[in-house]
């Protein structure tokens, strides 16, 4: 945009504009793998607050559920909003 924005303002925009973070990475075999899935909870103390939903267990090599979706009603509202347009 041609202007400097404070880091905190950028982080606030990320927290308000993104619902889910999906992290991909490469394993030792150089294949891409899903590393983690986190829900954005908001913004506090200068940081984007994340709630982990799934994380890769390196010992077993599998993705494990570590939490429940907290803002499920937001997804349900969005789903029902689109039903009217089908």
Backbone bond lengths (Angstrom), bond angles and torsions (degrees), N, CA, C in turn:
res aa  C-N    CA-C-N  psi(-1)  N-CA   C-N-CA  omega(-1)  CA-C   N-CA-C  phi
1 X - - - 1.442 - - 1.523 111.14 -
2 X 1.296 117.89 -7.54 1.454 120.19 178.12 1.511 114.22 83.40
3 X 1.335 117.28 12.39 1.465 119.64 178.47 1.516 109.58 -136.52
4 X 1.319 115.25 150.22 1.462 119.93 178.14 1.525 108.72 -82.47
5 X 1.333 115.12 133.98 1.459 120.64 176.06 1.519 108.08 -116.50
6 X 1.316 117.12 140.97 1.461 118.96 176.01 1.533 110.53 -62.89
7 X 1.317 115.87 145.82 1.453 121.65 -179.49 1.531 111.32 -55.31
8 X 1.320 117.46 -39.80 1.465 120.01 -179.52 1.526 111.19 -62.23
9 X 1.327 118.14 -38.79 1.465 121.36 178.69 1.527 110.61 -64.94
10 X 1.310 116.78 -39.38 1.465 121.14 178.17 1.526 110.04 -64.85
11 X 1.320 116.97 -44.13 1.468 120.91 179.39 1.523 111.00 -63.97
12 X 1.332 117.98 -38.37 1.466 121.10 177.31 1.527 110.82 -62.40
13 X 1.324 116.33 -40.36 1.464 120.04 178.55 1.527 111.04 -65.36
14 X 1.311 116.91 -40.44 1.464 120.64 176.75 1.523 109.82 -61.11
15 X 1.328 117.41 -47.84 1.460 121.88 -177.40 1.529 111.87 -62.97
16 X 1.321 117.36 -33.09 1.465 119.19 -178.88 1.525 112.51 -87.45
17 X 1.317 118.29 -18.66 1.457 120.61 -175.01 1.514 115.94 -105.02
18 X 1.325 118.12 -9.10 1.467 121.89 -177.76 1.517 108.82 -122.90
19 X 1.335 116.10 134.35 1.463 120.92 179.70 1.521 112.80 -98.79
20 X 1.327 116.44 -39.33 1.468 121.62 -175.49 1.526 109.47 -133.35
21 X 1.322 116.78 135.20 1.461 122.62 171.58 1.527 108.13 -103.17
22 X 1.314 116.50 131.67 1.454 122.40 175.09 1.522 106.27 -119.40
23 X 1.321 116.69 119.54 1.463 121.36 -178.28 1.517 109.88 -104.18
24 X 1.328 115.29 126.32 1.457 121.73 174.61 1.521 109.00 -109.63
25 X 1.304 116.50 151.58 1.458 120.88 177.10 1.516 109.22 -154.02
26 X 1.300 115.59 173.88 1.468 120.41 179.49 1.524 109.77 -105.33
27 X 1.313 114.66 135.54 1.456 120.73 176.34 1.517 110.62 -82.19
28 X 1.299 116.14 -179.24 1.473 120.59 178.40 1.523 111.61 -59.80
29 X 1.333 116.03 -29.12 1.468 120.29 -179.96 1.528 112.23 -83.24
30 X 1.343 116.58 6.76 1.468 124.26 177.59 1.529 113.55 71.83
31 X 1.334 118.13 6.35 1.466 121.19 176.19 1.522 109.12 -85.20
32 X 1.331 115.16 145.03 1.465 119.63 176.10 1.520 109.85 -72.31
33 X 1.307 113.98 139.57 1.458 120.45 179.35 1.525 109.48 -136.52
34 X 1.322 114.97 151.10 1.452 120.80 172.97 1.521 107.08 -75.34
35 X 1.326 116.88 120.25 1.461 121.09 -175.74 1.530 111.87 -93.86
36 X 1.340 115.77 -44.17 1.455 119.22 -178.98 1.523 110.36 -161.60
37 X 1.328 113.93 159.30 1.462 122.50 173.82 1.522 105.94 -131.79
38 X 1.339 116.30 128.90 1.463 120.65 -178.31 1.526 109.97 -135.01
39 X 1.309 115.53 143.53 1.458 122.85 176.34 1.531 108.27 -93.03
40 X 1.320 117.06 136.90 1.461 120.60 176.22 1.521 108.11 -80.95
41 X 1.333 116.19 121.86 1.461 121.15 -179.26 1.519 112.26 -92.66
42 X 1.311 116.88 -22.91 1.459 120.03 -179.20 1.511 111.01 147.44
43 X 1.329 114.20 -152.74 1.456 121.29 -176.07 1.519 108.61 -134.27
44 X 1.327 117.28 129.78 1.464 121.67 179.22 1.526 109.71 -154.35
45 X 1.307 115.97 142.17 1.468 122.35 176.55 1.531 112.42 52.54
46 X 1.330 116.54 37.53 1.456 120.91 176.53 1.516 115.20 78.64
47 X 1.343 117.92 8.80 1.463 121.86 -175.84 1.526 111.27 -128.56
48 X 1.336 115.37 146.83 1.455 120.84 169.61 1.524 106.27 -74.42
49 X 1.329 116.57 124.99 1.466 121.41 -177.60 1.524 109.55 -92.05
50 X 1.339 116.25 125.75 1.457 122.34 -178.64 1.523 110.82 -114.77
51 X 1.321 115.06 145.25 1.460 122.68 174.51 1.526 106.54 -118.24
52 X 1.330 116.94 112.85 1.462 121.32 -175.44 1.528 110.73 -70.11
53 X 1.335 115.34 134.00 1.459 121.94 178.26 1.531 111.53 -108.69
54 X 1.331 116.38 -40.99 1.467 122.64 178.70 1.523 108.61 -141.15
55 X 1.340 115.62 141.86 1.462 120.94 176.06 1.522 109.20 -141.69
56 X 1.320 115.97 144.65 1.466 120.68 178.25 1.519 109.57 -74.20
57 X 1.305 115.41 129.55 1.463 122.28 174.08 1.526 106.40 -92.02
58 X 1.314 116.68 108.46 1.465 120.53 -174.88 1.515 112.44 -68.51
59 X 1.309 116.61 -28.22 1.466 119.84 179.65 1.532 110.37 -65.56
60 X 1.352 116.13 -47.15 1.464 120.95 -179.17 1.526 112.83 -91.86
61 X 1.336 116.96 -16.76 1.459 120.89 -179.84 1.513 114.50 74.86
62 X 1.330 117.06 20.07 1.467 120.20 -178.31 1.530 110.52 -123.56
63 X 1.318 114.27 159.44 1.455 121.00 176.31 1.523 108.08 -84.89
64 X 1.330 116.79 128.57 1.461 120.51 -177.63 1.520 110.64 -119.72
65 X 1.325 115.37 141.13 1.461 121.54 177.36 1.519 108.03 -72.31
66 X 1.340 115.92 128.94 1.463 120.15 -178.02 1.518 112.41 -121.11
67 X 1.334 117.75 -6.19 1.449 119.95 -179.17 1.511 112.03 -165.16
68 X 1.319 115.32 168.91 1.462 122.79 178.83 1.518 109.28 -104.98
69 X 1.319 116.27 147.13 1.452 122.53 176.19 1.528 109.02 -61.95
70 X 1.335 117.07 125.20 1.462 121.38 -177.67 1.517 112.77 -89.18
71 X 1.333 117.07 -30.47 1.459 120.63 -177.18 1.520 111.62 -106.10
72 X 1.318 116.43 45.57 1.459 121.67 -179.01 1.512 113.44 -61.69
73 X 1.327 117.28 -31.82 1.468 120.01 -179.68 1.522 111.01 -64.34
74 X 1.313 117.89 -30.16 1.462 121.78 177.19 1.525 110.02 -64.27
75 X 1.336 116.68 -41.84 1.460 121.10 179.26 1.521 110.50 -68.70
76 X 1.340 117.00 -39.22 1.461 120.70 179.31 1.523 111.10 -64.45
77 X 1.332 117.91 -42.11 1.469 121.21 177.54 1.519 110.07 -59.88
78 X 1.310 116.77 -44.06 1.462 121.20 -178.79 1.523 110.56 -65.06
79 X 1.325 116.51 -41.39 1.460 120.98 179.99 1.524 110.70 -62.52
80 X 1.327 117.08 -44.78 1.464 121.07 -179.47 1.532 112.13 -70.44
81 X 1.297 116.95 -29.39 1.464 120.22 178.12 1.520 110.57 -64.85
82 X 1.326 116.98 -33.56 1.466 120.89 -178.97 1.518 112.90 -82.40
83 X 1.329 118.18 -17.69 1.461 121.01 179.13 1.526 110.88 -63.50
84 X 1.318 117.42 -32.94 1.457 122.06 -179.52 1.521 112.16 -67.09
85 X 1.318 117.18 -20.43 1.461 120.65 -175.77 1.524 113.31 -100.74
86 X 1.312 116.89 3.89 1.479 120.41 -178.33 1.504 109.83 -87.66
